[in-house]
Each structure stands twice: as structure tokens, then as C-alpha cells.
Amino acid sequence: MFKKISKRIERIFDVVAPRASEKDNEDETMSPQERRDESLARQLQDEEDTRLRMLKAQYDAEEQASKHGEFSFAKRQRVSYHHRGSDLYYDAVIIGVHSDDGPEKPYYTIKYAKKESH
């Protein structure tokens, strides 16, 4: 009977205060350089995960905008802008999507760098 009670108490302690895992023991035996390397690897992986989440969100926004028509764009989408006055094309980024005339007729604020002329 006492064995059963002690097993139950052990299980409760494992939930409340789990024993050190093998990974914790590994951390204790790692050299300072290995710890820095591990920390850097985690940081780089976190940055990559964040970048991939942002790319996925941008892709989803562009897909959603494209459902509204061929010439519908999402904020932060890269586009090619044709400047009629100079007949030049610029790489541009949509920085604002406006629907003052209704969602069927959006207009955009863009940002682009003019090419240098000598």
C-alpha cells in the first residue's frame, strides 16, 4: 500500500517539479563556447522563423488582394510603376491602399526611388 502511495506522490512531484532532463545535464557539461554557439543558433532560428511568418503573411495578403481583380494589390507589395511622363519603369512598393471610392475601386500610395540622370 505504501508503494502505491509513494508512486502516486512521485507522479505528482514529476508534474509539479519535474526532474532535470538529459538536456539539462547536457547544458551543464557544455563548454562556454558551445553555449554561445547554441544561443546563436537559437537566435538565428528565431529570426528565420519570424522572417518566414512575415513572408507567409505577405503572401496571404497578396493572394487575398488578387481575388479582387487583376489590378488589386496589397500593402507592402512590390510592383513595377510606369511613369508616363518620362516613359520609365520603377520598382515600387505599395505603402497605402485606399478605398474612398469603394472596395471595387481602390487606389494606392506608392514609394519608389527615381533613377539618377546625369
Short mmCIF file of the C-alpha atoms (twelve columns), coordinates in Angstrom:
data_MODEL
# 
_entry.id   MODEL 
# 
loop_
_atom_site.group_PDB 
_atom_site.id 
_atom_site.type_symbol 
_atom_site.label_atom_id 
_atom_site.label_alt_id 
_atom_site.label_comp_id 
_atom_site.label_asym_id 
_atom_site.label_seq_id 
_atom_site.Cartn_x 
_atom_site.Cartn_y 
_atom_site.Cartn_z 
_atom_site.pdbx_PDB_model_num 
ATOM 1   C CA . MET A 1   0.000   0.000  0.000   1 
ATOM 2   C CA . PHE A 2   2.808   2.412  0.842   1 
ATOM 3   C CA . LYS A 3   4.458   1.637  -2.508  1 
ATOM 4   C CA . LYS A 4   1.286   2.695  -4.339  1 
ATOM 5   C CA . ILE A 5   1.081   5.910  -2.347  1 
ATOM 6   C CA . SER A 6   4.764   6.685  -2.923  1 
ATOM 7   C CA . LYS A 7   4.359   6.045  -6.688  1 
ATOM 8   C CA . ARG A 8   1.409   8.454  -6.797  1 
ATOM 9   C CA . ILE A 9   3.363   11.077 -4.873  1 
ATOM 10  C CA . GLU A 10  6.281   10.595 -7.285  1 
ATOM 11  C CA . ARG A 11  3.983   11.203 -10.243 1 
ATOM 12  C CA . ILE A 12  2.619   14.357 -8.604  1 
ATOM 13  C CA . PHE A 13  6.156   15.628 -7.982  1 
ATOM 14  C CA . ASP A 14  7.084   14.847 -11.589 1 
ATOM 15  C CA . VAL A 15  4.274   17.132 -12.714 1 
ATOM 16  C CA . VAL A 16  4.854   19.861 -10.130 1 
ATOM 17  C CA . ALA A 17  8.666   19.799 -10.123 1 
ATOM 18  C CA . PRO A 18  9.962   17.599 -12.935 1 
ATOM 19  C CA . ARG A 19  13.380  16.068 -12.641 1 
ATOM 20  C CA . ALA A 20  16.237  17.504 -14.662 1 
ATOM 21  C CA . SER A 21  16.147  16.090 -18.160 1 
ATOM 22  C CA . GLU A 22  19.106  14.809 -20.121 1 
ATOM 23  C CA . LYS A 23  19.187  18.142 -21.985 1 
ATOM 24  C CA . ASP A 24  19.639  19.993 -18.701 1 
ATOM 25  C CA . ASN A 25  22.539  17.679 -17.889 1 
ATOM 26  C CA . GLU A 26  23.996  18.346 -21.349 1 
ATOM 27  C CA . ASP A 27  23.867  22.102 -20.692 1 
ATOM 28  C CA . GLU A 28  25.941  21.608 -17.550 1 
ATOM 29  C CA . THR A 29  28.655  19.736 -19.464 1 
ATOM 30  C CA . MET A 30  28.803  22.200 -22.383 1 
ATOM 31  C CA . SER A 31  31.783  24.493 -22.689 1 
ATOM 32  C CA . PRO A 32  31.210  28.277 -22.736 1 
ATOM 33  C CA . GLN A 33  31.888  28.305 -26.493 1 
ATOM 34  C CA . GLU A 34  29.315  25.547 -27.077 1 
ATOM 35  C CA . ARG A 35  26.763  27.505 -25.018 1 
ATOM 36  C CA . ARG A 36  27.407  30.652 -27.109 1 
ATOM 37  C CA . ASP A 37  27.107  28.605 -30.298 1 
ATOM 38  C CA . GLU A 38  23.844  27.086 -29.079 1 
ATOM 39  C CA . SER A 39  22.499  30.522 -28.147 1 
ATOM 40  C CA . LEU A 40  23.474  31.949 -31.532 1 
ATOM 41  C CA . ALA A 41  21.869  29.000 -33.333 1 
ATOM 42  C CA . ARG A 42  18.628  29.541 -31.408 1 
ATOM 43  C CA . GLN A 43  18.689  33.268 -32.176 1 
ATOM 44  C CA . LEU A 44  19.263  32.651 -35.884 1 
ATOM 45  C CA . GLN A 45  16.466  30.072 -35.964 1 
ATOM 46  C CA . ASP A 46  14.094  32.516 -34.235 1 
ATOM 47  C CA . GLU A 47  14.963  35.217 -36.783 1 
ATOM 48  C CA . GLU A 48  14.388  32.778 -39.649 1 
ATOM 49  C CA . ASP A 49  11.043  31.698 -38.175 1 
ATOM 50  C CA . THR A 50  9.984   35.354 -37.867 1 
ATOM 51  C CA . ARG A 51  11.057  36.082 -41.448 1 
ATOM 52  C CA . LEU A 52  9.104   33.080 -42.748 1 
ATOM 53  C CA . ARG A 53  5.982   34.101 -40.779 1 
ATOM 54  C CA . MET A 54  6.193   37.612 -42.249 1 
ATOM 55  C CA . LEU A 55  6.656   36.250 -45.780 1 
ATOM 56  C CA . LYS A 56  3.669   33.937 -45.338 1 
ATOM 57  C CA . ALA A 57  1.521   36.812 -44.050 1 
ATOM 58  C CA . GLN A 58  2.567   38.987 -47.018 1 
ATOM 59  C CA . TYR A 59  1.850   36.150 -49.449 1 
ATOM 60  C CA . ASP A 60  -1.596  35.634 -47.908 1 
ATOM 61  C CA . ALA A 61  -2.349  39.380 -48.149 1 
ATOM 62  C CA . GLU A 62  -1.298  39.453 -51.816 1 
ATOM 63  C CA . GLU A 63  -3.401  36.368 -52.562 1 
ATOM 64  C CA . GLN A 64  -6.401  37.986 -50.880 1 
ATOM 65  C CA . ALA A 65  -5.902  41.202 -52.875 1 
ATOM 66  C CA . SER A 66  -5.583  39.303 -56.158 1 
ATOM 67  C CA . LYS A 67  -9.028  37.787 -55.594 1 
ATOM 68  C CA . HIS A 68  -10.493 41.282 -56.063 1 
ATOM 69  C CA . GLY A 69  -9.159  41.589 -59.578 1 
ATOM 70  C CA . GLU A 70  -6.081  41.621 -61.745 1 
ATOM 71  C CA . PHE A 71  -5.018  45.118 -60.662 1 
ATOM 72  C CA . SER A 72  -5.618  44.804 -56.922 1 
ATOM 73  C CA . PHE A 73  -2.553  44.969 -54.706 1 
ATOM 74  C CA . ALA A 74  -1.725  44.538 -51.034 1 
ATOM 75  C CA . LYS A 75  0.143   46.896 -48.748 1 
ATOM 76  C CA . ARG A 76  3.939   46.303 -48.855 1 
ATOM 77  C CA . GLN A 77  3.619   44.512 -52.199 1 
ATOM 78  C CA . ARG A 78  6.409   45.176 -54.691 1 
ATOM 79  C CA . VAL A 79  5.194   46.409 -58.071 1 
ATOM 80  C CA . SER A 80  6.546   47.909 -61.260 1 
ATOM 81  C CA . TYR A 81  5.457   51.544 -61.706 1 
ATOM 82  C CA . HIS A 82  5.316   53.122 -65.165 1 
ATOM 83  C CA . HIS A 83  5.912   56.879 -65.082 1 
ATOM 84  C CA . ARG A 84  4.069   58.099 -68.163 1 
ATOM 85  C CA . GLY A 85  5.806   61.493 -68.306 1 
ATOM 86  C CA . SER A 86  9.272   60.024 -68.706 1 
ATOM 87  C CA . ASP A 87  8.163   56.634 -70.072 1 
ATOM 88  C CA . LEU A 88  10.369  54.952 -67.421 1 
ATOM 89  C CA . TYR A 89  9.611   51.985 -65.189 1 
ATOM 90  C CA . TYR A 90  10.483  51.980 -61.487 1 
ATOM 91  C CA . ASP A 91  10.500  49.313 -58.805 1 
ATOM 92  C CA . ALA A 92  7.953   50.489 -56.254 1 
ATOM 93  C CA . VAL A 93  6.333   49.381 -53.016 1 
ATOM 94  C CA . ILE A 94  2.674   49.891 -52.128 1 
ATOM 95  C CA . ILE A 95  2.637   51.816 -48.828 1 
ATOM 96  C CA . GLY A 96  -1.079  52.570 -48.689 1 
ATOM 97  C CA . VAL A 97  -4.295  51.051 -50.038 1 
ATOM 98  C CA . HIS A 98  -7.254  53.441 -50.106 1 
ATOM 99  C CA . SER A 99  -10.885 52.612 -50.803 1 
ATOM 100 C CA . ASP A 100 -12.545 56.042 -50.642 1 
ATOM 101 C CA . ASP A 101 -14.384 55.242 -53.883 1 
ATOM 102 C CA . GLY A 102 -15.445 51.830 -52.601 1 
ATOM 103 C CA . PRO A 103 -13.695 48.468 -52.333 1 
ATOM 104 C CA . GLU A 104 -14.158 47.836 -56.072 1 
ATOM 105 C CA . LYS A 105 -12.028 50.885 -56.978 1 
ATOM 106 C CA . PRO A 106 -9.006  51.036 -54.717 1 
ATOM 107 C CA . TYR A 107 -6.175  53.473 -55.299 1 
ATOM 108 C CA . TYR A 108 -2.654  53.251 -53.953 1 
ATOM 109 C CA . THR A 109 0.123   55.299 -52.425 1 
ATOM 110 C CA . ILE A 110 3.479   54.072 -53.644 1 
ATOM 111 C CA . LYS A 111 7.101   54.714 -52.798 1 
ATOM 112 C CA . TYR A 112 9.878   54.470 -55.341 1 
ATOM 113 C CA . ALA A 113 13.361  55.820 -55.934 1 
ATOM 114 C CA . LYS A 114 13.903  57.868 -59.062 1 
ATOM 115 C CA . LYS A 115 16.774  56.803 -61.221 1 
ATOM 116 C CA . GLU A 116 19.665  59.227 -61.278 1 
ATOM 117 C CA . SER A 117 20.079  61.162 -64.515 1 
ATOM 118 C CA . HIS A 118 23.445  62.585 -65.490 1 
# 
